[in-house]
Amino acid sequence: MTYDYLIVGAGLFGAVFAHEAHKKGHKVLVIEKRSHIAGNAYTQNMEGIEVHQYGAHIFHTSNRKVWDYVQQFASFNRFTNSPLARYQDELYHLPFNMNTFHELWGIITPKEAMDIIQKQIAGAKITTPTNLEEQAISLVGTEIYEKLIKGYTEKQWGCEATKLPSFIIRRLPIRYTYNNNYFNDDFQGIPVNGYTKLVKNMLEGIEVRLETDFFANKEEYCNQANQIIYTGRIDQYYDHCFGPLAYRSLSFEHQLLAMDNYQGNAVINYTDASVPYTRIIEHKHFVSDSTHVVASGKTIITKEYPSPWQPGCEPYYPINDATNTALYEQYAALASKEPKVFFCGRLGTYRYLDMHVVIEQSLQLAAQLL
Ligand SMILES: Cc1cc2nc3c(=O)[nH]c(=O)nc-3n(C[C@H](O)[C@H](O)[C@H](O)COP(=O)(O)OP(=O)(O)OC[C@H]3O[C@@H](n4cnc5c(N)ncnc54)[C@H](O)[C@@H]3O)c2cc1C
């Protein structure tokens, strides 16, 4: 065996594990089929701006251990995610909070907001929600649903909300305070020099081969390593023998604009069904403090378009409905019998995972194996 560990995928799961294994003196090889490291958290410096190539990535966690862990690889700024929602020509603060309710109804106090929402919920007369629309209305009432949830969700899933299962929206956080911080976590920020630099620091001293697909030489790679940390798609590992797992995909349209400031905020969601994209992000706002914008005469924005997934497209969001969950269980049963392969990360476990969760899981596996 040439390597103690072969790590398939240079995303956060793979990079954290590789770092820990290397630190303990193990011989590690990382292979990555894309031309870059950092997986979906990849950022690329374009025109002096760190561009989140696969959509907005905001690091947030309440796990002190994970927060302390990432600090050794990058300096984080104090970015606080406070997205806005645009519905036609109206603009609302997110997440749903007293600012949103003031903008919607002109009300001032929490009691006034609660009364309106409760009245709408009661008026809808939904006892047991049978689909996403009913579920959302029973949580936030009709007006927030119509303006801020319906169009966005239908674009995201490519399907009418009445045809989507209610479980997609288990809870919709409503805050009766004037607080636009999207996350409830204790720690939040963006690495000042981008996620790619952070992952590069994790991988320092480790052999990394880019544009190298595991499946181009699966057997050879398996023979070269004692253990394999596999962060690719679990169904692909088994040649889709039970059928492919379903995903939603996305496409990103990046634009360089000759102006200092396009939208005044990092993230604006477009909740109106008539606009084809779900959000526009303006990258410079992830790193500039919100009181002033770097006057460089240029800015980069990205429009995010949800799209159906088909072979060849990037699989972004797993569709964890009953059919796909059952299918995944079949693959997971095969995976559990593998003597030396560990299926990890968002693709290996067929789950949407935030970055801090991926890091926590990778550290747990490292503690178990190393
Ligand atoms: C649009 C979007 C926005 C997000 N925003 C946030 C956010 O704000 N905050 C947050 O915490 N999380 C966010 N996430 C989640 C975040 O991207 C994931 O938590 C993280 O990327 C998962 O890391 P990973 O290592 O499991 O997977 P990945 O980052 O996908 O890394 C896996 C790597 O394996 C490689 N690979 C796959 N198959 C093979 C193969 N056969 N051979 C070689 N290499 C292979 C892939 O190319 C990829 O680079 C977001 C995700 C999306 C899609």
The ligand as an SDF file (V2000), in Angstrom:
LIG
                    3D

 53 58  0  0  0  0  0  0  0  0999 V2000
  -25.9880   26.9210   -3.0240 C   0  0  0  0  0  0  0  0  0  0  0  0
  -25.4170   26.4420   -1.7230 C   0  0  0  0  0  0  0  0  0  0  0  0
  -25.2360   27.3420   -0.6920 C   0  0  0  0  0  0  0  0  0  0  0  0
  -24.6970   26.9120    0.5190 C   0  0  0  0  0  0  0  0  0  0  0  0
  -24.5480   27.8280    1.5160 N   0  0  0  0  0  0  0  0  0  0  0  0
  -24.0390   27.4390    2.7060 C   0  0  0  0  0  0  0  0  0  0  0  0
  -23.8990   28.3820    3.7630 C   0  0  0  0  0  0  0  0  0  0  0  0
  -24.2020   29.5630    3.6240 O   0  0  0  0  0  0  0  0  0  0  0  0
  -23.4040   27.9370    4.9490 N   0  0  0  0  0  0  0  0  0  0  0  0
  -23.0580   26.6210    5.1550 C   0  0  0  0  0  0  0  0  0  0  0  0
  -22.6110   26.2790    6.2470 O   0  0  0  0  0  0  0  0  0  0  0  0
  -23.1750   25.7140    4.1540 N   0  0  0  0  0  0  0  0  0  0  0  0
  -23.6600   26.0810    2.9480 C   0  0  0  0  0  0  0  0  0  0  0  0
  -23.7930   25.1670    1.9360 N   0  0  0  0  0  0  0  0  0  0  0  0
  -23.3750   23.7660    2.1800 C   0  0  0  0  0  0  0  0  0  0  0  0
  -21.8960   23.5360    1.8790 C   0  0  0  0  0  0  0  0  0  0  0  0
  -21.6390   23.7360    0.5120 O   0  0  0  0  0  0  0  0  0  0  0  0
  -21.5500   22.0940    2.2860 C   0  0  0  0  0  0  0  0  0  0  0  0
  -21.6950   21.9460    3.6620 O   0  0  0  0  0  0  0  0  0  0  0  0
  -20.1300   21.6610    1.9660 C   0  0  0  0  0  0  0  0  0  0  0  0
  -19.7340   22.0360    0.6860 O   0  0  0  0  0  0  0  0  0  0  0  0
  -20.0460   20.1580    2.0770 C   0  0  0  0  0  0  0  0  0  0  0  0
  -18.7190   19.7380    1.9840 O   0  0  0  0  0  0  0  0  0  0  0  0
  -18.4110   18.2760    1.4230 P   0  0  0  0  0  0  0  0  0  0  0  0
  -16.9390   18.0950    1.5650 O   0  0  0  0  0  0  0  0  0  0  0  0
  -19.3110   17.2870    2.0620 O   0  0  0  0  0  0  0  0  0  0  0  0
  -18.8910   18.3170   -0.0900 O   0  0  0  0  0  0  0  0  0  0  0  0
  -18.3450   19.1020   -1.3530 P   0  0  0  0  0  0  0  0  0  0  0  0
  -18.0240   20.4990   -0.9990 O   0  0  0  0  0  0  0  0  0  0  0  0
  -19.3320   18.8860   -2.4320 O   0  0  0  0  0  0  0  0  0  0  0  0
  -16.9980   18.3370   -1.6960 O   0  0  0  0  0  0  0  0  0  0  0  0
  -16.9890   17.0510   -2.2880 C   0  0  0  0  0  0  0  0  0  0  0  0
  -15.9400   17.0490   -3.3600 C   0  0  0  0  0  0  0  0  0  0  0  0
  -15.8040   15.7260   -3.8740 O   0  0  0  0  0  0  0  0  0  0  0  0
  -15.5090   15.8210   -5.2390 C   0  0  0  0  0  0  0  0  0  0  0  0
  -15.8290   14.5520   -5.8950 N   0  0  0  0  0  0  0  0  0  0  0  0
  -17.0480   13.9930   -6.0410 C   0  0  0  0  0  0  0  0  0  0  0  0
  -16.9610   12.8440   -6.7150 N   0  0  0  0  0  0  0  0  0  0  0  0
  -15.6530   12.6610   -6.9980 C   0  0  0  0  0  0  0  0  0  0  0  0
  -14.9290   11.6590   -7.7030 C   0  0  0  0  0  0  0  0  0  0  0  0
  -15.5570   10.6240   -8.2730 N   0  0  0  0  0  0  0  0  0  0  0  0
  -13.5800   11.7780   -7.8130 N   0  0  0  0  0  0  0  0  0  0  0  0
  -12.9260   12.8470   -7.2700 C   0  0  0  0  0  0  0  0  0  0  0  0
  -13.5880   13.8300   -6.6080 N   0  0  0  0  0  0  0  0  0  0  0  0
  -14.9190   13.7370   -6.4750 C   0  0  0  0  0  0  0  0  0  0  0  0
  -16.4030   16.9620   -5.7130 C   0  0  0  0  0  0  0  0  0  0  0  0
  -15.9340   17.4960   -6.9370 O   0  0  0  0  0  0  0  0  0  0  0  0
  -16.2890   17.9290   -4.5400 C   0  0  0  0  0  0  0  0  0  0  0  0
  -15.2860   18.8970   -4.7490 O   0  0  0  0  0  0  0  0  0  0  0  0
  -24.3470   25.5460    0.7140 C   0  0  0  0  0  0  0  0  0  0  0  0
  -24.5390   24.6390   -0.3300 C   0  0  0  0  0  0  0  0  0  0  0  0
  -25.0830   25.0820   -1.5330 C   0  0  0  0  0  0  0  0  0  0  0  0
  -25.3160   24.0900   -2.6140 C   0  0  0  0  0  0  0  0  0  0  0  0
  1  2  1  0
  2  3  1  0
  2 52  2  0
  3  4  2  0
  4  5  1  0
  4 50  1  0
  5  6  2  0
  6  7  1  0
  6 13  1  0
  7  8  2  0
  7  9  1  0
  9 10  1  0
 10 11  2  0
 10 12  1  0
 12 13  2  0
 13 14  1  0
 14 15  1  0
 14 50  1  0
 15 16  1  0
 16 17  1  0
 16 18  1  0
 18 19  1  0
 18 20  1  0
 20 21  1  0
 20 22  1  0
 22 23  1  0
 23 24  1  0
 24 25  2  0
 24 26  1  0
 24 27  1  0
 27 28  1  0
 28 29  2  0
 28 30  1  0
 28 31  1  0
 31 32  1  0
 32 33  1  0
 33 34  1  0
 33 48  1  0
 34 35  1  0
 35 36  1  0
 35 46  1  0
 36 37  1  0
 36 45  1  0
 37 38  2  0
 38 39  1  0
 39 40  1  0
 39 45  2  0
 40 41  1  0
 40 42  2  0
 42 43  1  0
 43 44  2  0
 44 45  1  0
 46 47  1  0
 46 48  1  0
 48 49  1  0
 50 51  2  0
 51 52  1  0
 52 53  1  0
M  END
$$$$
